[in-house]
């Protein structure tokens, strides 16, 4: 009963330790990540960080009490609270002040326009409101467990009652959350990002050149290509820009993009992409890149533009869209979307590419960013490509399910750190930062 009383006591009032952890987690969530985020997305992510931080702080406090460590004296507690409050407040304020700088540092690396402000206070308001909702919900869950365990303790031992009540409440929450809340939120997000995917940015128009994907003669209808795909096709470097940059004659790069609305299944989209590659004579170029985008269908200009400049435009890049949800949502909902899309596209393109004469076909490379790198790395079966291997791959920012990244990092040179590893054979694997 002692443990149950502690649970009720701590969850009937907000925990100082929990609030400290919550603010520290918020500050950590505001630091630079892989990609820049708008303030409302950052606010939601920081809100979840607050909820996780608060729960972890309370859990640490409960563990401390459960192990029956001695409590500090009142004087020590008062002094430590003052010092902790001042320190955490300073960290919190500094993180708000640095938020715009951190976001702009990412945008500069991505060659995106900088922001006058990242709206840190709006971010904080969204995060605090969401964090408060999550914490309040957690408190009610604990409350429900306590009430149920109190009823059960009349017929079974108290500790067994706590365990059983926790399992019952957890099962009900999982069933209700997965069946109603998760699906409802996913439906809202799906509808929102579908509408965003249908938008067309200023200055992006349907191409008229018959050799550009999306023109009236193309096999891929312009309206079936999503927002990110239209940008990819319309905003790449032109032949004249490449010629001016490299100081010699260049040719126009080939870009093929198949949107989710172009065909119903990943395999059908892959087949359509192959036929479009044939139509625009992509296999006559010196370099062919099979690219897998992020969840929204975005391809990093820093990855694709640079290849076209380096090879004088004598390139072809092909991509199929598998989602219009951001990668962080897609990876929670269905991480196999990127894998199935990349696998279908590679199998179809590689299957045709290997039938061509080896001395008269483009070099074949893979490229993927974020969730796209996960799909791209899984799409290559070394056993199937052993007799006729591709030339290489560039994978940027692989997410946590990436087994190849984990394995290669684990077998890095022993004198290199995990955050900047080096590999024993640079002919096989090279890391960059």
N, C-alpha and C positions, 0 to 999 in steps of 0.2 A: 504493500500500500504506500510505502514511503516514496517509491519512484513515481507512482501515479499522482500523488499529491504535488510532487515537484513539477510534473508536467502541467498540471492545472495551474499551479502558481506562476510558472514562467510564461504560460501562454495567455493568462488573463491580463497581463500588462506587457507593454513593449519592453524589450530587452535592450539595455544600454550596449552590451557587447554585440547584439544583433545589429543595432543601428550603426555601430562603428564598422562592422564588416560590410554592411550594405553600402555605406559611403565610399569605402575603399574599393569595393567591387565596381561601383559606378565610375570612379576615377580611372580604374584600370580599363574599363570598357571604352573610355573616351580616347585612349591612346591610339596611335596609327595602326591600321591593320593592312590587309592586302589591297583593298579597294576603297576609294572614297565613298561616303554615304551621305544622302540627304538627311536633314535634321530629324525628320519624322521616323526614318528607319533607325537612325542612331538612338533616338529616344526609346523606341520599342526594345531594341537590344539592351540598352542600358537599364530599362525597367526590369527585364528578366535578370540582369546581373544583380540588381538591387534585391530582388526576391531570393535569388540563390545565395547572395552574400548574407542576408539576414538569417536565413535558415541555417546556414553553416555556422554563423556566430552563435546562435541559440543551441545548436547541436554540440558545439565545443563546450559551451557553458554547462549543459546538461551532463556531458561526459565528465567534466571536471567534478561536478557535484556527485555523480554516481560513483566515481572512484574515491569519494570521501577525502579529498585533499583538504587541508585546513584553509579556512577563509582568512584573507588578510584582515588586519585591524581596520577599524573605521577610518582612522587617520590616513593609512596607506591607500585605502579605497578612494577616499575623497581627493587626495593629491593626484593619484594616478588617473582619476576621471577628468580632473582639470587639465592635466598635461595631454591626455589622449584627445579630449575634446578640441583643444587648441590645435594640436598637430593634425588631426583629421580634417578640421575645418580649413586649415591652410592648404592641405592637399586638395580638398574639394574645390576651393576657390581657384587655385592655380590650374587645376584641370579644366575648369570652365574658361579661364582666360586663354589657355593654350589650345583650346579645341579648334578654333579657326586656323591657327598656324599648323596644327597637325593635319587637318583636312587638306589644307593647301599644299602641304609637303607631298601628300599623295597625288594630288591633282597635277602638280608640276611634273612628277615622275611619269604620270600618264599623259602628259602634254595636253592637259585640260585647262580651261580658263580658271583662274583663281577666284575665290569668293571674297567679297567684302566682309562677310560674317557667316559663320556656320550656325548662327542662331543658338548659342549655347544655353540660353535661359529657356528657350522653347524646348530644347532637348531635355533639360533638367526637369521641366514641368511634366512633360510626357512620361519621363522615366519615373519620377516620384509618384505620379498618379497610378501608373501601371504597377510599380513596385508595391504601393500601398494595397492595391487590389489583390495582388498575389499573396502578400503577407497576411492580409485579412482572411483570404480564402484558406490559407494554410492554418491559421489559428482556428477557424471554424472546423477544419478537418480534424485537428488535434482535439478540439472540444467534443466532436462527434465520437471520436475514439474513446475519450475519457468517459462520456456518458454511457456508451454501449458497454465498455468494460466494467463500469460500476454495476450495471444490471446483471451482466454475466457472472460477476464475482459472487453473487448470491448462490450460484449453483456449481461453479468451478473455481479452482484456486486463482488468486488475484493475478499472478504473473501469466498464467495460461489465458485468463480473461483478456489481459492487455494484448497478448499475441493474437488471439482469435479476433478481437475487435478490430485490430489494425489490418488483418488480412481481409476481413469482411468489408470494411470501409474502403480499403485499397481496391478491392475487386469491383465494388460498385462505382467508384470514381473512374476506374479504367474503362468500364463498360459504358458509362454515361458519357465520359469525356471523349472516348474514341467514336462512339456512335452518334453523338449529337454536337458537342462543342467543337471537336476537331473538324468534323465534316462541315459544320456551319462556317467556321472560320476559313477553312480551305475553300469553300464555295465562294465566300466573299472575296478572298484574295485572288482566286481564279478569275472571277468576273472583272475585278479591278485591273489586273495585269493584262487580261485579254483586251480590254478597251485601250490600255496604254500601248499594247503591241500594234493596234490598228492605226495609231496616230502616225502622221508623216511630219517630220521635222522641216523647218523652213529651209528653202533652198534645195530640197531633195525632190527631183522630178523624174518621171519615167524616162529612161533612155530611148533614144531614137535609132542609135546605131544597131543594125541587125546582129552584130557579133557580141552584143552585151546582153547579159541575162536580164530578163524582165521587159525587153522591148516587145513590140507587137508580134514579131516573128519568132520570139523565143518560145521554147517548150514550157517555160515556167511563167505563169501569169503574174504580172506586176502586183496586182491587188492581193495575191495569195502570199506574198512575201511580207514578213513582219517588219516592224519599225527598224529594228537593229539590222536586219538583212538589207533593207533599202539603203540605209546609211553605208553599209559595207560596200555595196555595189556602186553607189553614186559618189562617195567621198574619198575614194582611193587616189593615189598619185596618178596624174595623167602622163601620157607619153612625153609631152613637152617638158613637164616638171622633172621627170627622170633624166631626160637628155641634158637639161641644164645642170642638174646636180652632178652627173657622172662625167660630163664634158665630152660625150660621144653620142652617136645615134642610139636611140633606144626604141623599143616597141611597146605597144600598149599592153599592160598586164591583163590577164584573164581572171575574172572572178565569177564563180558560180555559187549561188545560194538558193537553197530550197526551203521555203517556209513550212510551218506546221499545217497551214491551210492549203498547201499545194497538193498534198496527198494524205491519206488517212493513216498509214502505218510507216514505221521507220524503213522497212524494206522497200516499200513503194517509193518513198522519198529518195532513197539511195539509188534506185533504178532510174528515176527521173533525173537525178543529178548526173549519172553516168551518160545518159542520152544527151543531156545538155553539154557535157564535156566534149562528147564526140562532135556535136553540132558546131561548137565554136573552135574546134581543132586544138583542144587543150593538150592532147597527147603529142602534138608536134613541138611543144615547148621543151626547154631544157630542164625545167624543174616543175614538179607537181607536188602540192602540199594538200594533204587531207587534214582539215582543221575541224576541231570540235569546240563549239563556243561555250560561254558560260550559260547559266540557267535561262537568262533572258534572251539568249541568242546573240550576245555581243561578242565581237572579236576585237582584241586589243590592237589598235593601229600600230602601236610600237612593235608588235610581233609580225604583222602581215605587211605593213608598208615597207619595213626595213628589208625584207626579203626581196621585194620588187625593186627597190633601189639598188641593192647589192648585185642583182643579176640583170640589170638593164631592162627590166620589164619582161624578160624572156621566161615568164613564170605563169603558172595557173594555180589558183587556190579554190578548193571546193569545200562547201560546208552545208550541213543540214541542221535545221532547228529541231530541238526535241522538247522545248518548253518555252513559256513566256514568263514563268515565275523566277524570281531571283534564286541564285544558287543555294542560299542558306535555307530557303523554303523547300526547293526541289529536293535537296539532300535529305531533308526530314520526311518529306512526303513519299518520294519514290526515287532513291538514288540510282536505280537501274535505268532510268530514262536515258541518261547520258551514255551509259554503257551499251544499251541496245541500239541507240542511234549510231554511235561511233562504230560499233561492231558491224552493223548492216552496211554503212557507207564504206568502211575499209574492205570488207569482203567483196563487195560489188566492184569497187574500183580496182583493188588488187587483182581480183579474178580476171579482169580484162587486161590490166597492165602487164601481167606476166605472160600473156599470149603474144605480146608484141616482141619484135626482134630486140635483143638486149642492146645492140649498138645503135638502135634507132627508136628509143623511147626516153621519156623524161626520167630524171632521178626522182625517187619517191620518198617523201618525208611526211612525218606526222607532227601536228602541233595542237596543243590544248592548254587552256587556262582555267584555273580554279576547278570547278566540277567537270569542265571539259577535259582537263588533264587526266582525271580519273577514268572517264570513258575512253579516252584515246589510248591510255596505257594498257587497258584491259583488252582493247580490240585486236591487239597484235598477238597472235599465237606463234611463238618461236618455232614450234615443230612444223607448222604449216608453211612458214616462210623460210625455213632453214636452207632449202635448195636454191631459193631465189629471194634473197633478203632485200629489205628496203635499205635506204641509205642512212636513215637516222630519224630522230625525233627531238622536239623541244617541248618540255612540259613545265609549265609555270604555276607555282602555288598549288601543288596537289593537296586536296583535303585529307582529313584524318583517316578515311577508309583506304587510302592508297597503300597497298601492300608492297608495291615495288619501291616507292619512296622510303618506306620503313625499312625494307630489307637492304637497300643500297646504303642508306644512312648508317644502319647498324654495322655494315661491313666497310665503313670508311677507313681511311688511314688513322691509325691510333693517335697520331700527334695532331689531329685536326678536331676542332670543336663541332658539336652537333649543329650549331646554328650557322656554321660555315664549313661544311665538310669538304674533304678532297678524297678522290678515289685513287686506288693504287695504279690503275691503268687508265690514263686519260684518253686513250683511243676508244674506250668503251663508254665511259661515263665522265661527264664534266659538270661540276656545280658552278653556279654563278650567283652573285648577290647584287 
